[in-house]
Amino acid sequence: MKLLSILVLTIFLASCGATVAVDYDKQVDFSKYNSYNYFPNIDSGLNELDDNRIIQITDSLLQQSGFIKSETPQIYVNFYARESVSSSRNTIGIGIGSGGGNVGVGVSGGIPIGGNVLNQQLTMDFIDVEKDDLVWQAVADGEMKERSTPQQKEAYYMTVLQKILAKYPPKNSSQ
């Protein structure tokens, strides 16, 4: 049942959609990387619960793609977020109108619904451990309710990280 609710939330959040932009070093042969671990001092700007969600989901997705988590990795994964809160853009419209003859008058307005929205820019870096160089970076812009439940947060991060890691390795990298 929990899996079903996460799947439904993931589909719902996917329709809202995060946008992902990627940058990478065109000289790098990404096929040589097959092991990873996390940057030793991640300072994500998120709370520990969200850090753990991101790490667990990233582990699952990278291992599904054939990566091995290692104490002597070829790639360090780093992530960090910037967040801001804004009012929901969803509104209910209310209107009053009157008309007579060839004249009409109307007044309308919108009442915000859904509470505040958390706008998040999540950046994920892949760093070549041997060279200590950034070789790949993805930046995802998304939003979720400010007071999301743990299940909603998990579904949000699953959607965002799937979109991020779908863009790795780059399609036109030298291989």
Helices and strands as residue ranges (DSSP letters): H 2-16, E 19-24, G 30-32, E 35-38, H 48-64, E 68-69, E 75-87, E 91-100, E 103-112, E 116-128, E 133-145, H 150-165
